Amino acid sequence: MKSQQKLLLMSLNSGLSGEILSDHFAFRRLFSCLYIPGRTLSSRVTVRCAAGAADFFDKEWTEPQSDASLKVEFDASAACKKFPSIIIGSSRRVELYDGGSGSVQGREEVLSDSMGESWALPARFCEQWSSLPLHLQEVNSSSEVLEIDGKVDTLLSDNSVKTEIERLADDPAEVEEQLTKATASPSSTSDVTTVEVLLDQPIGSLRGLSKRQSSQLEKLGFHTLRKLLHHFPRTYADLQNAQNGINDGEYLISVGKIISSKGIRAGYSFGFLEVIVGCEIGDTSSSSNNFGAYDDRKEKKMIYLHLKKFFRGTRFTSQPFLRSLQEKHKIGDTVCVSGKVKTMSAGDHYEMREYHIDVLEDDQVSSVCTEERPYPIYPSKGGLPPTTISAAITSALQALTVNVDPIPQDILQEFGLLGLYDAYMGIHKPRNIYDADSARKRFIFDEFFYLQLARLFQMLEGLGTEIEKNGLLDKYRKPELSSTYVEDWSSLTQKFLKTLPYTLTSGQLNAVSEIIWDLKRPVPMNRLLQGDVGCGKTVVAFLACMEVIGSGYQAAFMVPTELLAVQHYEHLLELLEKIDLECKPSIALLTGSTSAKQSRIIRQGLVSGQISMIIGTHSLIAESVEFSSLRIAVVDEQHRFGVIQRGRFNSKLCYAPTSLRTVESPNDNKPKVDASMAPHVLAMSATPIPRSLALALYGDVSLTQITDLPPGRIPVETHIIEGNEHGFEEMYDMIFDELESGGKVYLVYPIIEQSEQLPQLRAAASDLESISKRFLNYNCGLLHGKMKSDEKEEALRRFRSGETQILLATQVIEIGVDIPDASMMVVMNAERFGIAQLHQLRGRVGRGSRKSKCVLLASGPSSCMRLKVLENSSDGFHLANMDLLLRGPGDLLGKKQSGHLPEFPVARLEIDGNILQEAHLAVLKILGSSHNLDWYPKLKAELSMRQPLSSLGD
Ligand SMILES: Nc1ncnc2c1ncn2[C@@H]1O[C@H](COP(=O)(O)OP(=O)(O)OP(=O)(O)O)[C@@H](O)[C@H]1O
């Protein structure tokens, strides 16, 4: 039969389902169109597809089968191989609700409640698809079974639908066209209303919330469904991790019952709360346990988690206070506990000092324990229990519809993204951790996508002709890299280059050339210089400053700490020593410790132009500091500075180059700059960022990367040692050998003074005496954040000069400290530091030609495992990725970052650069096809609903 050859029969049992359908966007749209609120989930919908579409599937699927309720059971992977664009599992089934709680009935109620009765009516629904042929809109919602096939079409209660779909099926291109129109046509403005109406519904319209709860949610900023749905889980409980054995120092999530809760007064001004939770887990030690983690035959055992919180101060030791604490935790409550565990001397007892505890409702308990789904744990907000938030989110999810997505299907398809509906479900109700991860990807994509869309859209709007607009988009499609030859650098820059005690690496040379090219343009530069620790960024920035000074302007160099400011100042003075006196620029240092008198002299020098370069801390951006002609602001390790601070340089507009003492008089080659032009900004960072990021993010920020290290560097040999008695002896022996052979050693500590609460942590000041005694023939120094500025400088100076050979320090030395002959570092309680932080710390050694060592002392065997990545790699980018993987998926969400780049609630710029690139391409594609977004009304509406750009850190 003719139709048999070109028809694909698909029966959708249990709702509109079938992964394969959801992965082929044309089908998916068709189903979206056919979905009618009010139909029960058991309805079967069989759709006849065009021959071209049928070719997508293996032969047997093109043959109608005798069983009218043909099941979609096929080898999906075979189809995937044949058609790589089909990604199985990238979308959830087109289920409308989660599990049992989600019935159409429920949804209808929510919708009708929140949107008025009429919304749930088929006619109202079809209004959303105004461009669909009329008779398709008139489909009768009472059709229990809608099937279109030669054999079963009698079941159709409305022939018009059949006719239309059959007609469309004859021409696949037309199917596509109709469906595209249905979703993206400029005329389908009612879709836009749907999305806005849905996501931007006031929170009060949610079903199941009491007045008090909704006003509480309102107060906490959850004004709309959108706001609520963007309250992502902090982590997911995966009970499997407890089933697989527990190691000291591990992050554990477990469910159990509270068996005791006591507020204890342990001293005059010292009290603590101890909550004991008993959890039943699989006994891995049992020999009979060869079964899977959830196998019933597995033997169980109880473990006891002692959750402890300490309080210092007399008012925290009063009985009423302690009683109120203990009463907060009711014996018998089932709770989900997460945190780092420490083994206690009694077997099967573990202590948790930093933990989260969530009380579970009865129904949650069963879902956590039996479903094996990741269980989302929400951060509490403003005292509202996470369970209330979670319940509100569940209601909000029920109010969503599949067509809630403003991003067109073809873009989702092309970039392998979940639809928005699936993403919300995936993040809040994942079936497995991969669901949550795919959902996360979608939200990251959105963050990057809308930011870039808004920027480019605004820029396009400002342009007059189509040619100009296409020209702008072309610029973003093909970013050009430009650089300046050394011969074209100012003579001061060239002289400075010649006096350097080393030759620039090719990475440094390219970086300087790129930056100088920018400096010569009459528009403010906004450039990020990125390179791994110790690659030599400082000298590149110095050269950029020389270029500006050589052209008669001033430079400011801002660093996050006084230590670093002094270090850079002294380093620069040293480098300038060989420059002829008459052209030597005058340099000044301005920090919080600069005396008032000195500071006044410096400020006068800056205003008069007597000082051509200033190095300092954030005091540089104080209102009282003014410049005569500031032309470049270098911001070192800028992630330590807020965006606002950096932006404040812009207010220090430059005037004309006047009475500067520099040699080079302005010449004719000098660009004609606007006297009030904002200064160029050069930010420096060791945080690894993908190359595509800068342009993609801002459009006007350029990225320069140094990818090589100065020659002669020998990779730092890294040792992970367990901090037991034997480990410490081994470490001391290594220090001794290093000192004997003329090396210098940093000992890095997590804290300054020993603490009662954290007795397991080594402390810098407390260890000074014992280390000094142990290494009697050597001198020890101490450096930490609580010391006065001059004491810190002195400690560093003594270590640099070799007066001390051992420096006990805290993480103050993490950033920028440069003592090239320091050859060994020991990090105590290394697991207390993040991987990226340890990488930065380790970067303090191995900066010279001497072979260096780094010893990471771990508190227990499980921490050793985590630190192993540092033993195997010294690549900052790789380590940033590993850091994230090791911390687990829980940490992927809701992590705020600060710094030079916009703040993204979900995205992590160090690792999500590829998604950013995809979002960039998607934006170009969309704006390329519709400059004013008229073809994409949903997107246009979404843009207007999103936060203004300024709040994204611009
Ligand atoms: N081309 C080079 N050849 C040899 N040594 C160099 C070269 N460039 C820089 N150095 C030296 O390398 C050391 C590290 O340089 P610098 O402090 O600029 O690194 P950085 O990139 O700022 O590192 P960090 O991010 O750790 O602060 C310095 O002692 C510097 O003098």
The ligand as a Tripos MOL2 file, in Angstrom:
@<TRIPOS>MOLECULE
LIG
   31    33     1     0     0
SMALL
NO_CHARGES

@<TRIPOS>ATOM
      1 N1         61.2050   35.5160   29.3570 N.pl3     1 LIG1
      2 C1         61.6070   35.2340   30.5800 C.ar      1 LIG1
      3 N2         62.7210   34.5160   30.7680 N.ar      1 LIG1
      4 C2         63.1670   34.2210   32.0070 C.ar      1 LIG1
      5 N3         62.5440   34.6090   33.1390 N.ar      1 LIG1
      6 C3         61.4220   35.3200   33.0130 C.ar      1 LIG1
      7 C4         60.8880   35.6810   31.7370 C.ar      1 LIG1
      8 N4         59.7870   36.3940   31.9200 N.ar      1 LIG1
      9 C5         59.5770   36.4840   33.2480 C.ar      1 LIG1
     10 N5         60.5820   35.8490   33.9000 N.ar      1 LIG1
     11 C6         60.7060   35.6840   35.3490 C.3       1 LIG1
     12 O1         59.7520   34.6980   35.7150 O.3       1 LIG1
     13 C7         59.2620   34.9630   37.0240 C.3       1 LIG1
     14 C8         57.7400   34.9560   36.9910 C.3       1 LIG1
     15 O2         57.2670   36.0790   36.2750 O.3       1 LIG1
     16 P1         55.9700   36.8680   36.7110 P.3       1 LIG1
     17 O3         56.0200   37.1650   38.1590 O.co2     1 LIG1
     18 O4         55.7500   37.9430   35.7620 O.co2     1 LIG1
     19 O5         54.9130   35.7260   36.4710 O.3       1 LIG1
     20 P2         53.3470   35.8520   36.4820 P.3       1 LIG1
     21 O6         52.8650   35.3630   35.1790 O.co2     1 LIG1
     22 O7         52.9220   37.1840   36.9330 O.co2     1 LIG1
     23 O8         53.0410   34.7500   37.5610 O.3       1 LIG1
     24 P3         51.9480   34.7470   38.7380 P.3       1 LIG1
     25 O9         50.6410   34.5160   38.0760 O.co2     1 LIG1
     26 O10        52.4100   33.5990   39.5360 O.co2     1 LIG1
     27 O11        52.0640   36.0190   39.4680 O.co2     1 LIG1
     28 C9         59.8330   36.2710   37.4320 C.3       1 LIG1
     29 O12        60.9150   36.0180   38.2940 O.3       1 LIG1
     30 C10        60.3290   36.8940   36.1500 C.3       1 LIG1
     31 O13        61.4360   37.7250   36.3610 O.3       1 LIG1
@<TRIPOS>BOND
     1     1     2 1
     2     2     3 ar
     3     2     7 ar
     4     3     4 ar
     5     4     5 ar
     6     5     6 ar
     7     6     7 ar
     8     6    10 ar
     9     7     8 ar
    10     8     9 ar
    11     9    10 ar
    12    10    11 1
    13    11    12 1
    14    11    30 1
    15    12    13 1
    16    13    14 1
    17    13    28 1
    18    14    15 1
    19    15    16 1
    20    16    17 2
    21    16    18 1
    22    16    19 1
    23    19    20 1
    24    20    21 2
    25    20    22 1
    26    20    23 1
    27    23    24 1
    28    24    25 2
    29    24    26 1
    30    24    27 1
    31    28    29 1
    32    28    30 1
    33    30    31 1
@<TRIPOS>SUBSTRUCTURE
     1 LIG1         1 GROUP 0 **** ****
